[in-house]
Amino acid sequence: MEEVGLVTRHVQSAIPPAVEYRLTPLGEHFVEPVELLCAWGRDDADALDQLAADQRLGVLDNRAAIAL
């Protein structure tokens, strides 16, 4: 995430050594979409679990097209 500019890394010369990460402005902008994705996963956890179970059993059919 540091490499793509979402966080900055600050090494503190202390014993024991400490490293602190901070969100960059780009990282701050990235928070909202991640929170929305997490909320979607929480809200639709049962449907996602059922879909995964169906895929494991090879039972996947048109149910994948239903609205979660």
All heavy atoms as TSV, in Angstrom:
chain	resi	resn	atom	element	x	y	z
A	1	MET	N	N	0.827	-1.181	0.000
A	1	MET	CA	C	0.000	0.000	0.000
A	1	MET	C	C	0.878	1.254	0.000
A	1	MET	O	O	0.487	2.255	-0.575
A	1	MET	CB	C	-0.955	-0.016	1.183
A	1	MET	CG	C	-2.049	-1.066	1.042
A	1	MET	SD	S	-3.421	-0.933	2.214
A	1	MET	CE	C	-2.612	-1.247	3.750
A	2	GLU	N	N	2.026	1.136	0.616
A	2	GLU	CA	C	2.948	2.269	0.590
A	2	GLU	C	C	3.424	2.522	-0.834
A	2	GLU	O	O	3.509	3.673	-1.274
A	2	GLU	CB	C	4.141	1.987	1.515
A	2	GLU	CG	C	5.161	3.099	1.549
A	2	GLU	CD	C	6.367	2.752	2.404
A	2	GLU	OE1	O	6.594	1.574	2.723
A	2	GLU	OE2	O	7.101	3.694	2.738
A	3	GLU	N	N	3.709	1.451	-1.544
A	3	GLU	CA	C	4.237	1.556	-2.897
A	3	GLU	C	C	3.279	2.270	-3.850
A	3	GLU	O	O	3.713	2.983	-4.754
A	3	GLU	CB	C	4.547	0.152	-3.418
A	3	GLU	CG	C	5.499	0.125	-4.580
A	3	GLU	CD	C	5.931	-1.292	-4.884
A	3	GLU	OE1	O	6.664	-1.884	-4.075
A	3	GLU	OE2	O	5.494	-1.801	-5.932
A	4	VAL	N	N	1.985	2.089	-3.647
A	4	VAL	CA	C	1.001	2.727	-4.530
A	4	VAL	C	C	0.490	4.050	-3.984
A	4	VAL	O	O	-0.370	4.677	-4.595
A	4	VAL	CB	C	-0.179	1.778	-4.852
A	4	VAL	CG1	C	0.295	0.578	-5.620
A	4	VAL	CG2	C	-0.931	1.395	-3.608
A	5	GLY	N	N	1.009	4.479	-2.844
A	5	GLY	CA	C	0.685	5.800	-2.327
A	5	GLY	C	C	-0.513	5.893	-1.419
A	5	GLY	O	O	-1.027	6.988	-1.175
A	6	LEU	N	N	-0.983	4.763	-0.868
A	6	LEU	CA	C	-2.129	4.816	0.045
A	6	LEU	C	C	-1.711	5.125	1.472
A	6	LEU	O	O	-2.501	5.680	2.240
A	6	LEU	CB	C	-2.897	3.493	0.017
A	6	LEU	CG	C	-3.558	3.143	-1.321
A	6	LEU	CD1	C	-4.206	1.774	-1.250
A	6	LEU	CD2	C	-4.558	4.201	-1.725
A	7	VAL	N	N	-0.491	4.754	1.845
A	7	VAL	CA	C	0.016	5.007	3.192
A	7	VAL	C	C	1.450	5.521	3.114
A	7	VAL	O	O	2.157	5.294	2.137
A	7	VAL	CB	C	-0.022	3.746	4.090
A	7	VAL	CG1	C	-1.434	3.253	4.300
A	7	VAL	CG2	C	0.862	2.659	3.537
A	8	THR	N	N	1.845	6.206	4.172
A	8	THR	CA	C	3.249	6.567	4.339
A	8	THR	C	C	3.768	5.810	5.550
A	8	THR	O	O	3.012	5.492	6.469
A	8	THR	CB	C	3.449	8.079	4.554
A	8	THR	OG1	O	2.680	8.497	5.680
A	8	THR	CG2	C	3.042	8.864	3.319
A	9	ARG	N	N	5.043	5.530	5.533
A	9	ARG	CA	C	5.676	4.743	6.598
A	9	ARG	C	C	6.663	5.638	7.336
A	9	ARG	O	O	7.496	6.292	6.718
A	9	ARG	CB	C	6.406	3.557	5.960
A	9	ARG	CG	C	7.058	2.624	6.922
A	9	ARG	CD	C	7.651	1.449	6.126
A	9	ARG	NE	N	8.207	0.456	6.993
A	9	ARG	CZ	C	9.501	0.324	7.252
A	9	ARG	NH1	N	10.376	1.135	6.685
A	9	ARG	NH2	N	9.921	-0.615	8.067
A	10	HIS	N	N	6.552	5.668	8.661
A	10	HIS	CA	C	7.433	6.471	9.496
A	10	HIS	C	C	8.127	5.555	10.500
A	10	HIS	O	O	7.468	4.935	11.338
A	10	HIS	CB	C	6.642	7.552	10.247
A	10	HIS	CG	C	5.898	8.468	9.332
A	10	HIS	ND1	N	6.478	9.562	8.749
A	10	HIS	CD2	C	4.631	8.429	8.875
A	10	HIS	CE1	C	5.590	10.168	7.983
A	10	HIS	NE2	N	4.458	9.492	8.043
A	11	VAL	N	N	9.449	5.458	10.372
A	11	VAL	CA	C	10.234	4.625	11.278
A	11	VAL	C	C	10.698	5.503	12.428
A	11	VAL	O	O	11.278	6.566	12.222
A	11	VAL	CB	C	11.452	4.006	10.556
A	11	VAL	CG1	C	12.270	3.171	11.520
A	11	VAL	CG2	C	10.999	3.197	9.362
A	12	GLN	N	N	10.418	5.049	13.632
A	12	GLN	CA	C	10.835	5.785	14.832
A	12	GLN	C	C	12.033	5.061	15.435
A	12	GLN	O	O	11.986	3.867	15.660
A	12	GLN	CB	C	9.687	5.856	15.837
A	12	GLN	CG	C	8.458	6.538	15.286
A	12	GLN	CD	C	7.265	6.382	16.194
A	12	GLN	OE1	O	7.345	5.770	17.241
A	12	GLN	NE2	N	6.135	6.941	15.776
A	13	SER	N	N	13.091	5.833	15.655
A	13	SER	CA	C	14.277	5.209	16.258
A	13	SER	C	C	14.052	5.114	17.762
A	13	SER	O	O	14.297	6.038	18.515
A	13	SER	CB	C	15.536	6.006	15.926
A	13	SER	OG	O	15.379	7.342	16.331
A	14	ALA	N	N	13.556	3.991	18.158
A	14	ALA	CA	C	13.257	3.729	19.566
A	14	ALA	C	C	13.617	2.279	19.848
A	14	ALA	O	O	13.887	1.501	18.949
A	14	ALA	CB	C	11.778	3.980	19.849
A	15	ILE	N	N	13.633	1.952	21.095
A	15	ILE	CA	C	13.879	0.564	21.476
A	15	ILE	C	C	12.655	0.092	22.252
A	15	ILE	O	O	12.346	0.666	23.285
A	15	ILE	CB	C	15.155	0.435	22.328
A	15	ILE	CG1	C	16.338	0.889	21.486
A	15	ILE	CG2	C	15.331	-0.982	22.819
A	15	ILE	CD1	C	17.674	0.841	22.171
A	16	PRO	N	N	11.945	-0.893	21.774
A	16	PRO	CA	C	12.147	-1.593	20.511
A	16	PRO	C	C	11.788	-0.682	19.333
A	16	PRO	O	O	11.036	0.283	19.496
A	16	PRO	CB	C	11.194	-2.781	20.603
A	16	PRO	CG	C	10.112	-2.325	21.515
A	16	PRO	CD	C	10.762	-1.389	22.493
A	17	PRO	N	N	12.298	-0.994	18.145
A	17	PRO	CA	C	11.999	-0.174	16.971
A	17	PRO	C	C	10.490	-0.100	16.738
A	17	PRO	O	O	9.768	-1.053	17.006
A	17	PRO	CB	C	12.677	-0.916	15.820
A	17	PRO	CG	C	13.691	-1.794	16.470
A	17	PRO	CD	C	13.172	-2.110	17.835
A	18	ALA	N	N	10.056	1.027	16.249
A	18	ALA	CA	C	8.627	1.212	15.996
A	18	ALA	C	C	8.433	1.770	14.591
A	18	ALA	O	O	9.228	2.571	14.122
A	18	ALA	CB	C	8.028	2.155	17.029
A	19	VAL	N	N	7.379	1.331	13.951
A	19	VAL	CA	C	7.017	1.827	12.631
A	19	VAL	C	C	5.559	2.260	12.697
A	19	VAL	O	O	4.710	1.550	13.234
A	19	VAL	CB	C	7.198	0.742	11.544
A	19	VAL	CG1	C	6.753	1.265	10.190
A	19	VAL	CG2	C	8.633	0.263	11.495
A	20	GLU	N	N	5.292	3.439	12.166
A	20	GLU	CA	C	3.923	3.961	12.155
A	20	GLU	C	C	3.511	4.196	10.714
A	20	GLU	O	O	4.292	4.714	9.912
A	20	GLU	CB	C	3.878	5.281	12.920
A	20	GLU	CG	C	2.511	5.886	13.008
A	20	GLU	CD	C	2.537	7.173	13.822
A	20	GLU	OE1	O	2.976	7.123	14.989
A	20	GLU	OE2	O	2.134	8.208	13.270
A	21	TYR	N	N	2.310	3.781	10.387
A	21	TYR	CA	C	1.768	3.985	9.043
A	21	TYR	C	C	0.637	4.998	9.133
A	21	TYR	O	O	-0.163	4.965	10.056
A	21	TYR	CB	C	1.244	2.672	8.460
A	21	TYR	CG	C	2.345	1.685	8.168
A	21	TYR	CD1	C	2.767	0.762	9.134
A	21	TYR	CD2	C	2.977	1.687	6.937
A	21	TYR	CE1	C	3.780	-0.130	8.864
A	21	TYR	CE2	C	4.001	0.786	6.660
A	21	TYR	CZ	C	4.394	-0.112	7.625
A	21	TYR	OH	O	5.408	-0.997	7.358
A	22	ARG	N	N	0.587	5.889	8.146
A	22	ARG	CA	C	-0.474	6.900	8.092
A	22	ARG	C	C	-1.078	6.914	6.697
A	22	ARG	O	O	-0.375	6.730	5.713
A	22	ARG	CB	C	0.100	8.289	8.386
A	22	ARG	CG	C	0.648	8.436	9.775
A	22	ARG	CD	C	1.136	9.856	10.010
A	22	ARG	NE	N	1.845	9.904	11.290
A	22	ARG	CZ	C	2.947	10.589	11.493
A	22	ARG	NH1	N	3.476	11.320	10.529
A	22	ARG	NH2	N	3.522	10.570	12.675
A	23	LEU	N	N	-2.381	7.150	6.658
A	23	LEU	CA	C	-3.037	7.265	5.358
A	23	LEU	C	C	-2.612	8.564	4.682
A	23	LEU	O	O	-2.525	9.604	5.318
A	23	LEU	CB	C	-4.557	7.266	5.517
A	23	LEU	CG	C	-5.202	5.950	5.904
A	23	LEU	CD1	C	-6.682	6.152	6.184
A	23	LEU	CD2	C	-5.013	4.906	4.823
A	24	THR	N	N	-2.370	8.475	3.388
A	24	THR	CA	C	-2.123	9.658	2.580
A	24	THR	C	C	-3.485	10.232	2.180
A	24	THR	O	O	-4.528	9.595	2.421
A	24	THR	CB	C	-1.344	9.291	1.311
A	24	THR	OG1	O	-2.160	8.413	0.529
A	24	THR	CG2	C	-0.011	8.640	1.632
A	25	PRO	N	N	-3.525	11.411	1.563
A	25	PRO	CA	C	-4.816	11.907	1.059
A	25	PRO	C	C	-5.492	10.904	0.116
A	25	PRO	O	O	-6.709	10.722	0.181
A	25	PRO	CB	C	-4.435	13.210	0.338
A	25	PRO	CG	C	-3.237	13.705	1.099
A	25	PRO	CD	C	-2.467	12.436	1.438
A	26	LEU	N	N	-4.703	10.242	-0.726
A	26	LEU	CA	C	-5.275	9.210	-1.594
A	26	LEU	C	C	-5.834	8.056	-0.767
A	26	LEU	O	O	-6.914	7.533	-1.045
A	26	LEU	CB	C	-4.216	8.692	-2.572
A	26	LEU	CG	C	-4.670	7.600	-3.532
A	26	LEU	CD1	C	-5.804	8.097	-4.429
A	26	LEU	CD2	C	-3.495	7.132	-4.377
A	27	GLY	N	N	-5.110	7.664	0.289
A	27	GLY	CA	C	-5.588	6.614	1.178
A	27	GLY	C	C	-6.876	6.999	1.876
A	27	GLY	O	O	-7.786	6.172	2.029
A	28	GLU	N	N	-6.973	8.252	2.301
A	28	GLU	CA	C	-8.212	8.740	2.932
A	28	GLU	C	C	-9.380	8.644	1.953
A	28	GLU	O	O	-10.488	8.278	2.333
A	28	GLU	CB	C	-8.038	10.192	3.387
A	28	GLU	CG	C	-7.102	10.381	4.552
A	28	GLU	CD	C	-7.732	10.017	5.885
A	28	GLU	OE1	O	-8.964	9.823	5.957
A	28	GLU	OE2	O	-6.972	9.937	6.866
A	29	HIS	N	N	-9.110	8.956	0.698
A	29	HIS	CA	C	-10.148	8.905	-0.333
A	29	HIS	C	C	-10.598	7.464	-0.593
A	29	HIS	O	O	-11.720	7.218	-1.028
A	29	HIS	CB	C	-9.612	9.545	-1.616
A	29	HIS	CG	C	-10.627	9.724	-2.685
A	29	HIS	ND1	N	-11.644	10.640	-2.619
A	29	HIS	CD2	C	-10.789	9.074	-3.869
A	29	HIS	CE1	C	-12.390	10.566	-3.706
A	29	HIS	NE2	N	-11.887	9.607	-4.480
A	30	PHE	N	N	-9.740	6.507	-0.319
A	30	PHE	CA	C	-9.997	5.088	-0.549
A	30	PHE	C	C	-10.864	4.473	0.549
A	30	PHE	O	O	-11.453	3.403	0.362
A	30	PHE	CB	C	-8.643	4.368	-0.638
A	30	PHE	CG	C	-8.698	2.969	-1.137
A	30	PHE	CD1	C	-9.183	2.673	-2.404
A	30	PHE	CD2	C	-8.239	1.924	-0.349
A	30	PHE	CE1	C	-9.209	1.368	-2.867
A	30	PHE	CE2	C	-8.261	0.619	-0.805
A	30	PHE	CZ	C	-8.753	0.342	-2.070
A	31	VAL	N	N	-10.974	5.127	1.699
A	31	VAL	CA	C	-11.697	4.573	2.847
A	31	VAL	C	C	-13.171	4.350	2.535
A	31	VAL	O	O	-13.724	3.280	2.831
A	31	VAL	CB	C	-11.522	5.473	4.091
A	31	VAL	CG1	C	-12.458	5.055	5.212
A	31	VAL	CG2	C	-10.079	5.444	4.569
A	32	GLU	N	N	-13.835	5.316	1.932
A	32	GLU	CA	C	-15.274	5.196	1.701
A	32	GLU	C	C	-15.638	3.995	0.833
A	32	GLU	O	O	-16.531	3.215	1.202
A	32	GLU	CB	C	-15.842	6.478	1.090
A	32	GLU	CG	C	-17.359	6.410	0.926
A	32	GLU	CD	C	-17.943	7.675	0.325
A	32	GLU	OE1	O	-17.200	8.643	0.059
A	32	GLU	OE2	O	-19.158	7.689	0.115
A	33	PRO	N	N	-14.981	3.774	-0.323
A	33	PRO	CA	C	-15.348	2.579	-1.098
A	33	PRO	C	C	-15.102	1.279	-0.346
A	33	PRO	O	O	-15.871	0.319	-0.476
A	33	PRO	CB	C	-14.472	2.660	-2.346
A	33	PRO	CG	C	-13.865	4.001	-2.364
A	33	PRO	CD	C	-14.011	4.600	-1.019
A	34	VAL	N	N	-14.051	1.220	0.458
A	34	VAL	CA	C	-13.767	0.001	1.227
A	34	VAL	C	C	-14.858	-0.218	2.277
A	34	VAL	O	O	-15.334	-1.348	2.466
A	34	VAL	CB	C	-12.372	0.071	1.875
A	34	VAL	CG1	C	-12.164	-1.068	2.858
A	34	VAL	CG2	C	-11.290	0.067	0.806
A	35	GLU	N	N	-15.280	0.855	2.936
A	35	GLU	CA	C	-16.363	0.727	3.922
A	35	GLU	C	C	-17.655	0.269	3.260
A	35	GLU	O	O	-18.387	-0.552	3.826
A	35	GLU	CB	C	-16.570	2.050	4.655
A	35	GLU	CG	C	-15.470	2.365	5.636
A	35	GLU	CD	C	-15.631	3.719	6.306
A	35	GLU	OE1	O	-16.351	4.594	5.774
A	35	GLU	OE2	O	-15.015	3.899	7.373
A	36	LEU	N	N	-17.953	0.784	2.067
A	36	LEU	CA	C	-19.160	0.355	1.353
A	36	LEU	C	C	-19.095	-1.126	0.990
A	36	LEU	O	O	-20.081	-1.851	1.120
A	36	LEU	CB	C	-19.356	1.204	0.095
A	36	LEU	CG	C	-19.760	2.654	0.326
A	36	LEU	CD1	C	-19.692	3.444	-0.973
A	36	LEU	CD2	C	-21.146	2.734	0.938
A	37	LEU	N	N	-17.931	-1.573	0.547
A	37	LEU	CA	C	-17.756	-2.981	0.212
A	37	LEU	C	C	-17.910	-3.865	1.445
A	37	LEU	O	O	-18.553	-4.923	1.401
A	37	LEU	CB	C	-16.393	-3.200	-0.436
A	37	LEU	CG	C	-16.089	-4.608	-0.922
A	37	LEU	CD1	C	-17.108	-5.065	-1.958
A	37	LEU	CD2	C	-14.686	-4.664	-1.501
A	38	CYS	N	N	-17.354	-3.434	2.564
A	38	CYS	CA	C	-17.491	-4.195	3.819
A	38	CYS	C	C	-18.955	-4.274	4.246
A	38	CYS	O	O	-19.429	-5.336	4.660
A	38	CYS	CB	C	-16.655	-3.553	4.916
A	38	CYS	SG	S	-14.887	-3.778	4.691
A	39	ALA	N	N	-19.668	-3.170	4.144
A	39	ALA	CA	C	-21.086	-3.155	4.519
A	39	ALA	C	C	-21.883	-4.095	3.624
A	39	ALA	O	O	-22.753	-4.830	4.103
A	39	ALA	CB	C	-21.638	-1.735	4.436
A	40	TRP	N	N	-21.581	-4.089	2.327
A	40	TRP	CA	C	-22.264	-4.998	1.400
A	40	TRP	C	C	-22.015	-6.449	1.805
A	40	TRP	O	O	-22.935	-7.258	1.834
A	40	TRP	CB	C	-21.777	-4.732	-0.024
A	40	TRP	CG	C	-22.265	-5.738	-1.013
A	40	TRP	CD1	C	-23.503	-5.798	-1.578
A	40	TRP	CD2	C	-21.524	-6.848	-1.527
A	40	TRP	NE1	N	-23.567	-6.882	-2.434
A	40	TRP	CE2	C	-22.366	-7.538	-2.421
A	40	TRP	CE3	C	-20.226	-7.314	-1.330
A	40	TRP	CZ2	C	-21.955	-8.672	-3.108
A	40	TRP	CZ3	C	-19.819	-8.443	-2.016
A	40	TRP	CH2	C	-20.683	-9.104	-2.895
A	41	GLY	N	N	-20.773	-6.776	2.129
A	41	GLY	CA	C	-20.455	-8.138	2.543
A	41	GLY	C	C	-21.173	-8.542	3.815
A	41	GLY	O	O	-21.668	-9.667	3.933
A	42	ARG	N	N	-21.239	-7.617	4.784
A	42	ARG	CA	C	-21.958	-7.902	6.033
A	42	ARG	C	C	-23.444	-8.079	5.768
A	42	ARG	O	O	-24.078	-9.011	6.267
A	42	ARG	CB	C	-21.759	-6.768	7.042
A	42	ARG	CG	C	-20.534	-6.868	7.878
A	42	ARG	CD	C	-20.552	-5.886	9.037
A	42	ARG	NE	N	-20.942	-4.534	8.628
A	42	ARG	CZ	C	-20.103	-3.594	8.187
A	42	ARG	NH1	N	-18.825	-3.853	8.094
A	42	ARG	NH2	N	-20.549	-2.401	7.856
A	43	ASP	N	N	-24.028	-7.182	4.979
A	43	ASP	CA	C	-25.468	-7.209	4.735
A	43	ASP	C	C	-25.898	-8.452	3.952
A	43	ASP	O	O	-27.016	-8.930	4.106
A	43	ASP	CB	C	-25.909	-5.958	3.965
A	43	ASP	CG	C	-25.763	-4.687	4.778
A	43	ASP	OD1	O	-25.580	-4.771	6.020
A	43	ASP	OD2	O	-25.808	-3.595	4.169
A	44	ASP	N	N	-25.014	-8.957	3.103
A	44	ASP	CA	C	-25.367	-10.079	2.247
A	44	ASP	C	C	-24.570	-11.340	2.570
A	44	ASP	O	O	-24.410	-12.225	1.725
A	44	ASP	CB	C	-25.156	-9.684	0.775
A	44	ASP	CG	C	-26.119	-8.591	0.350
A	44	ASP	OD1	O	-27.329	-8.744	0.585
A	44	ASP	OD2	O	-25.657	-7.573	-0.203
A	45	ALA	N	N	-24.091	-11.441	3.797
A	45	ALA	CA	C	-23.242	-12.568	4.191
A	45	ALA	C	C	-23.933	-13.912	3.971
A	45	ALA	O	O	-23.304	-14.855	3.469
A	45	ALA	CB	C	-22.804	-12.427	5.646
A	46	ASP	N	N	-25.198	-14.021	4.315
A	46	ASP	CA	C	-25.900	-15.311	4.163
A	46	ASP	C	C	-25.978	-15.717	2.695
A	46	ASP	O	O	-25.726	-16.875	2.353
A	46	ASP	CB	C	-27.303	-15.246	4.766
A	46	ASP	CG	C	-27.290	-15.134	6.280
A	46	ASP	OD1	O	-26.251	-15.477	6.892
A	46	ASP	OD2	O	-28.309	-14.693	6.844
A	47	ALA	N	N	-26.312	-14.777	1.825
A	47	ALA	CA	C	-26.416	-15.086	0.396
A	47	ALA	C	C	-25.044	-15.439	-0.172
A	47	ALA	O	O	-24.921	-16.351	-0.995
A	47	ALA	CB	C	-27.019	-13.905	-0.359
A	48	LEU	N	N	-24.002	-14.733	0.265
A	48	LEU	CA	C	-22.649	-15.024	-0.210
A	48	LEU	C	C	-22.182	-16.391	0.278
A	48	LEU	O	O	-21.545	-17.141	-0.479
A	48	LEU	CB	C	-21.683	-13.926	0.243
A	48	LEU	CG	C	-21.921	-12.559	-0.408
A	48	LEU	CD1	C	-21.123	-11.491	0.318
A	48	LEU	CD2	C	-21.588	-12.593	-1.877
A	49	ASP	N	N	-22.507	-16.739	1.522
A	49	ASP	CA	C	-22.154	-18.063	2.045
A	49	ASP	C	C	-22.855	-19.161	1.257
A	49	ASP	O	O	-22.252	-20.193	0.945
A	49	ASP	CB	C	-22.523	-18.167	3.530
A	49	ASP	CG	C	-21.637	-17.341	4.422
A	49	ASP	OD1	O	-20.540	-16.909	3.971
A	49	ASP	OD2	O	-22.031	-17.106	5.584
A	50	GLN	N	N	-24.125	-18.949	0.935
A	50	GLN	CA	C	-24.870	-19.947	0.173
A	50	GLN	C	C	-24.290	-20.092	-1.231
A	50	GLN	O	O	-24.152	-21.201	-1.745
A	50	GLN	CB	C	-26.358	-19.575	0.092
A	50	GLN	CG	C	-27.202	-20.635	-0.593
A	50	GLN	CD	C	-27.138	-21.975	0.121
A	50	GLN	OE1	O	-27.403	-22.056	1.313
A	50	GLN	NE2	N	-26.786	-23.029	-0.600
A	51	LEU	N	N	-23.930	-18.988	-1.847
A	51	LEU	CA	C	-23.328	-19.031	-3.177
A	51	LEU	C	C	-22.016	-19.807	-3.152
A	51	LEU	O	O	-21.765	-20.643	-4.016
A	51	LEU	CB	C	-23.106	-17.607	-3.682
A	51	LEU	CG	C	-22.552	-17.453	-5.088
A	51	LEU	CD1	C	-23.501	-18.061	-6.109
A	51	LEU	CD2	C	-22.308	-15.986	-5.387
A	52	ALA	N	N	-21.192	-19.556	-2.140
A	52	ALA	CA	C	-19.918	-20.275	-2.020
A	52	ALA	C	C	-20.153	-21.765	-1.802
A	52	ALA	O	O	-19.454	-22.608	-2.391
A	52	ALA	CB	C	-19.098	-19.689	-0.876
A	53	ALA	N	N	-21.135	-22.111	-0.992
A	53	ALA	CA	C	-21.444	-23.526	-0.748
A	53	ALA	C	C	-21.912	-24.202	-2.034
A	53	ALA	O	O	-21.501	-25.322	-2.345
A	53	ALA	CB	C	-22.509	-23.649	0.339
A	54	ASP	N	N	-22.748	-23.514	-2.788
A	54	ASP	CA	C	-23.230	-24.062	-4.057
A	54	ASP	C	C	-22.078	-24.279	-5.033
A	54	ASP	O	O	-22.030	-25.291	-5.730
A	54	ASP	CB	C	-24.272	-23.139	-4.692
A	54	ASP	CG	C	-25.594	-23.139	-3.937
A	54	ASP	OD1	O	-25.773	-23.984	-3.032
A	54	ASP	OD2	O	-26.445	-22.287	-4.248
A	55	GLN	N	N	-21.144	-23.331	-5.070
A	55	GLN	CA	C	-19.995	-23.472	-5.970
A	55	GLN	C	C	-19.139	-24.666	-5.568
A	55	GLN	O	O	-18.667	-25.409	-6.426
A	55	GLN	CB	C	-19.156	-22.203	-5.964
A	55	GLN	CG	C	-19.814	-21.067	-6.706
A	55	GLN	CD	C	-19.007	-19.785	-6.630
A	55	GLN	OE1	O	-18.303	-19.537	-5.647
A	55	GLN	NE2	N	-19.122	-18.964	-7.649
A	56	ARG	N	N	-18.944	-24.865	-4.272
A	56	ARG	CA	C	-18.156	-26.010	-3.805
A	56	ARG	C	C	-18.816	-27.329	-4.189
A	56	ARG	O	O	-18.152	-28.308	-4.493
A	56	ARG	CB	C	-17.952	-25.946	-2.292
A	56	ARG	CG	C	-16.892	-24.972	-1.854
A	56	ARG	CD	C	-16.542	-25.138	-0.401
A	56	ARG	NE	N	-17.666	-24.957	0.493
A	56	ARG	CZ	C	-18.081	-23.781	0.974
A	56	ARG	NH1	N	-17.461	-22.682	0.643
A	56	ARG	NH2	N	-19.095	-23.711	1.790
A	57	LEU	N	N	-20.139	-27.352	-4.182
A	57	LEU	CA	C	-20.876	-28.574	-4.503
A	57	LEU	C	C	-21.125	-28.725	-5.999
A	57	LEU	O	O	-21.683	-29.730	-6.435
A	57	LEU	CB	C	-22.223	-28.581	-3.769
A	57	LEU	CG	C	-22.140	-28.643	-2.240
A	57	LEU	CD1	C	-23.525	-28.464	-1.633
A	57	LEU	CD2	C	-21.527	-29.964	-1.807
A	58	GLY	N	N	-20.752	-27.721	-6.786
A	58	GLY	CA	C	-20.993	-27.776	-8.221
A	58	GLY	C	C	-22.445	-27.618	-8.577
A	58	GLY	O	O	-22.903	-28.087	-9.613
A	59	VAL	N	N	-23.209	-26.947	-7.720
A	59	VAL	CA	C	-24.643	-26.811	-7.902
A	59	VAL	C	C	-25.005	-25.460	-8.495
A	59	VAL	O	O	-26.159	-25.158	-8.676
A	59	VAL	CB	C	-25.367	-26.973	-6.544
A	59	VAL	CG1	C	-26.878	-26.867	-6.671
A	59	VAL	CG2	C	-24.992	-28.296	-5.908
A	60	LEU	N	N	-24.025	-24.678	-8.827
A	60	LEU	CA	C	-24.286	-23.323	-9.291
A	60	LEU	C	C	-25.089	-23.340	-10.592
A	60	LEU	O	O	-24.745	-24.005	-11.542
A	60	LEU	CB	C	-22.966	-22.570	-9.499
A	60	LEU	CG	C	-23.077	-21.081	-9.776
A	60	LEU	CD1	C	-23.786	-20.390	-8.604
A	60	LEU	CD2	C	-21.711	-20.477	-9.964
A	61	ASP	N	N	-26.191	-22.615	-10.591
A	61	ASP	CA	C	-27.015	-22.477	-11.787
A	61	ASP	C	C	-27.384	-21.014	-11.916
A	61	ASP	O	O	-26.600	-20.156	-11.585
A	61	ASP	CB	C	-28.239	-23.394	-11.725
A	61	ASP	CG	C	-29.065	-23.188	-10.455
A	61	ASP	OD1	O	-28.975	-22.094	-9.864
A	61	ASP	OD2	O	-29.805	-24.095	-10.066
A	62	ASN	N	N	-28.569	-20.729	-12.330
A	62	ASN	CA	C	-29.005	-19.353	-12.529
A	62	ASN	C	C	-29.211	-18.589	-11.236
A	62	ASN	O	O	-29.467	-17.385	-11.263
A	62	ASN	CB	C	-30.279	-19.311	-13.376
A	62	ASN	CG	C	-30.019	-19.712	-14.789
A	62	ASN	OD1	O	-28.903	-19.581	-15.272
A	62	ASN	ND2	N	-31.035	-20.217	-15.467
A	63	ARG	N	N	-29.099	-19.236	-10.095
A	63	ARG	CA	C	-29.273	-18.510	-8.826
A	63	ARG	C	C	-28.208	-17.446	-8.646
A	63	ARG	O	O	-28.394	-16.514	-7.897
A	63	ARG	CB	C	-29.257	-19.468	-7.652
A	63	ARG	CG	C	-30.531	-20.285	-7.567
A	63	ARG	CD	C	-30.456	-21.224	-6.413
A	63	ARG	NE	N	-29.550	-22.320	-6.793
A	63	ARG	CZ	C	-29.104	-23.232	-5.938
A	63	ARG	NH1	N	-29.449	-23.184	-4.700
A	63	ARG	NH2	N	-28.314	-24.194	-6.352
A	64	ALA	N	N	-27.077	-17.552	-9.326
A	64	ALA	CA	C	-26.026	-16.542	-9.218
A	64	ALA	C	C	-26.515	-15.213	-9.768
A	64	ALA	O	O	-25.969	-14.171	-9.433
A	64	ALA	CB	C	-24.773	-16.987	-9.963
A	65	ALA	N	N	-27.551	-15.230	-10.581
A	65	ALA	CA	C	-28.058	-14.006	-11.172
A	65	ALA	C	C	-29.074	-13.313	-10.286
A	65	ALA	O	O	-29.492	-12.200	-10.598
A	65	ALA	CB	C	-28.683	-14.316	-12.530
A	66	ILE	N	N	-29.476	-13.919	-9.190
A	66	ILE	CA	C	-30.459	-13.278	-8.314
A	66	ILE	C	C	-29.832	-12.076	-7.638
A	66	ILE	O	O	-28.646	-11.998	-7.430
A	66	ILE	CB	C	-31.026	-14.240	-7.254
A	66	ILE	CG1	C	-29.940	-14.712	-6.296
A	66	ILE	CG2	C	-31.738	-15.409	-7.895
A	66	ILE	CD1	C	-30.462	-15.436	-5.094
A	67	ALA	N	N	-30.678	-11.126	-7.325
A	67	ALA	CA	C	-30.196	-9.930	-6.633
A	67	ALA	C	C	-29.893	-10.271	-5.201
A	67	ALA	O	O	-30.696	-10.878	-4.512
A	67	ALA	CB	C	-31.250	-8.829	-6.702
A	68	LEU	N	N	-28.683	-9.912	-4.766
A	68	LEU	CA	C	-28.319	-10.152	-3.372
A	68	LEU	C	C	-28.920	-9.068	-2.595
A	68	LEU	O	O	-28.990	-8.460	-1.833
A	68	LEU	CB	C	-26.810	-10.225	-3.221
A	68	LEU	CG	C	-26.151	-11.378	-3.962
A	68	LEU	CD1	C	-24.632	-11.266	-3.844
A	68	LEU	CD2	C	-26.589	-12.698	-3.400
